[in-house]
Amino acid sequence: MLKGIAACLLVVGSLTGVAHGDALPSPLATKGNQIVGPDGKPVRLVSVGMWPGSVDPDKMQQIADAGFNTVRIDWSNRATNRLHQLDRLIAAAGAAGLKVILDDHSNEGGAPGPWKPCYAQQQNGLWYDRGGASNNTDGCSEGSVTDAKFVHDWETVARRYVHNSTVIGYDLWNEPLGYPGMSTWEPGDRNPDHNIRWMYERIGNAILQIDSTKLIICEGPLNMKSSTADPNSPAPWGDLSVAGKYPVRLSNEGKLVYSVHDYPANIGGYRPDSGPLKVAQMNKAWGYLVRDNIAPVWVGEAGSNMNSPEDARWAETLISYANGEMGKLGGPSFGPGQQGIGVSWWFAGYQPGGKPEGIFTPTGQIEPRQHSIYSQFRPRIMSNDGGKKP
């Protein structure tokens, strides 16, 4: 359950050198609802998101000291000619003992000009913005990425980091949308211009052919109105409601991780953002995959400035759900030797007025209210016999 924020402020006030990231082994794989290391023991991804420019590489040690073991780094298809920017962040992460997950965040994210909403979430709802079912835009401006280029770009990234053990996984596409005319989740190669499950399968297998060591992370399409399995049950976190029935079929099924995002209503725009009704909806949209030991699900983005009682209630629900404390409400639970659901906090940096503003204060210290929340996603400490230490 949620710990008092005031108590955590005393700890964070002198954070540097006190809390340390739990180093992850590599490569990682999956077994049931768990992500496991090379020795088969479960691990938990405790991550923070960033993009090139959001944080200096010399901040990586401070990020590790805050308790993170992984960073999720955004890139865009337009920026594939600037992958050296990722190289610097990846090298700095590795030097600090952090692992890296790369996330294709948008097609045109590196385009010049003013910021557009498509940089955060592509408004055409697809993974490409030229040809196919697109109208040759990403929903904000002219598109340049065909499905074929999207595949090629991921193959380029996979080849670049094939021997890099710091990079442990690839989040294939950020926040697809599941509204009419956008992304769908369908069996086989049906409806290929919209079927994101088929895209994940095609690209995931193409990557694994180049590099068999990386996790393949697949996000469910966001839909605040309905889900594929139940038109009356929304999936604002990501619709994985039929992923159990129609899974992404990889050449190595032990590399598949599904992903959702979870924000409070003042950021994500959806209510209920806490409590039993939200839990019931999450169970249908994605939680059943973990509860029924089908596959691991990673909360690839979550975050809040933690400025209100509503934020606190949101955090309490997410913490309890991710830590397996909602079993009586039909949520996942975890036995001895298992880890809870991994969570990636958004974001590493400081952006005044942002939603959220980032994990750093204006003076570059760790922001204490946010730390009081994401610190509760730390891995369980296991005893030698595989159980949880008291």
Rosetta blueprint (number, residue, H / E / L):
1 M L
2 L L
3 K L
4 G L
5 I H
6 A H
7 A H
8 C H
9 L H
10 L H
11 V H
12 V H
13 G L
14 S L
15 L L
16 T L
17 G L
18 V L
19 A L
20 H L
21 G L
22 D L
23 A L
24 L L
25 P L
26 S L
27 P L
28 L L
29 A E
30 T E
31 K E
32 G L
33 N L
34 Q E
35 I E
36 V E
37 G L
38 P L
39 D L
40 G L
41 K L
42 P E
43 V E
44 R L
45 L L
46 V E
47 S E
48 V E
49 G E
50 M E
51 W L
52 P E
53 G L
54 S L
55 V E
56 D L
57 P H
58 D H
59 K H
60 M H
61 Q H
62 Q H
63 I H
64 A H
65 D H
66 A L
67 G L
68 F L
69 N L
70 T E
71 V E
72 R E
73 I E
74 D E
75 W E
76 S E
77 N H
78 R H
79 A H
80 T H
81 N H
82 R H
83 L L
84 H H
85 Q H
86 L H
87 D H
88 R H
89 L H
90 I H
91 A H
92 A H
93 A H
94 G H
95 A H
96 A L
97 G L
98 L L
99 K E
100 V E
101 I E
102 L E
103 D E
104 D E
105 H E
106 S E
107 N L
108 E L
109 G L
110 G L
111 A L
112 P L
113 G L
114 P L
115 W L
116 K L
117 P H
118 C H
119 Y H
120 A L
121 Q L
122 Q L
123 Q L
124 N L
125 G L
126 L L
127 W L
128 Y L
129 D L
130 R L
131 G L
132 G L
133 A L
134 S L
135 N L
136 N L
137 T E
138 D L
139 G L
140 C L
141 S L
142 E E
143 G L
144 S L
145 V L
146 T L
147 D H
148 A H
149 K H
150 F H
151 V H
152 H H
153 D H
154 W H
155 E H
156 T H
157 V H
158 A H
159 R H
160 R H
161 Y L
162 V L
163 H L
164 N L
165 S L
166 T L
167 V E
168 I E
169 G E
170 Y E
171 D E
172 L L
173 W L
174 N L
175 E L
176 P L
177 L E
178 G L
179 Y L
180 P L
181 G L
182 M L
183 S L
184 T E
185 W L
186 E L
187 P L
188 G L
189 D L
190 R L
191 N L
192 P L
193 D L
194 H L
195 N E
196 I H
197 R H
198 W H
199 M H
200 Y H
201 E H
202 R H
203 I H
204 G H
205 N H
206 A H
207 I H
208 L H
209 Q H
210 I H
211 D L
212 S L
213 T L
214 K L
215 L E
216 I E
217 I E
218 C E
219 E E
220 G L
221 P L
222 L E
223 N E
224 M L
225 K L
226 S L
227 S L
228 T L
229 A L
230 D L
231 P L
232 N L
233 S L
234 P L
235 A E
236 P L
237 W L
238 G L
239 D L
240 L L
241 S L
242 V L
243 A L
244 G L
245 K L
246 Y L
247 P L
248 V L
249 R L
250 L L
251 S L
252 N L
253 E H
254 G H
255 K H
256 L E
257 V E
258 Y E
259 S E
260 V E
261 H E
262 D E
263 Y L
264 P L
265 A H
266 N H
267 I H
268 G H
269 G L
270 Y L
271 R L
272 P L
273 D L
274 S L
275 G H
276 P H
277 L H
278 K H
279 V H
280 A H
281 Q H
282 M H
283 N H
284 K H
285 A H
286 W H
287 G H
288 Y H
289 L H
290 V H
291 R H
292 D L
293 N L
294 I L
295 A L
296 P L
297 V E
298 W E
299 V E
300 G E
301 E E
302 A E
303 G L
304 S L
305 N L
306 M L
307 N L
308 S L
309 P H
310 E H
311 D H
312 A H
313 R H
314 W H
315 A H
316 E H
317 T H
318 L H
319 I H
320 S H
321 Y H
322 A H
323 N L
324 G L
325 E L
326 M L
327 G H
328 K H
329 L H
330 G L
331 G L
332 P L
333 S L
334 F L
335 G L
336 P L
337 G L
338 Q L
339 Q L
340 G L
341 I L
342 G L
343 V E
344 S E
345 W E
346 W E
347 F L
348 A L
349 G L
350 Y L
351 Q L
352 P L
353 G L
354 G L
355 K L
356 P L
357 E L
358 G L
359 I L
360 F E
361 T L
362 P L
363 T L
364 G L
365 Q L
366 I E
367 E L
368 P H
369 R H
370 Q H
371 H H
372 S H
373 I H
374 Y H
375 S H
376 Q H
377 F H
378 R L
379 P L
380 R L
381 I L
382 M E
383 S L
384 N L
385 D L
386 G L
387 G L
388 K E
389 K L
390 P L
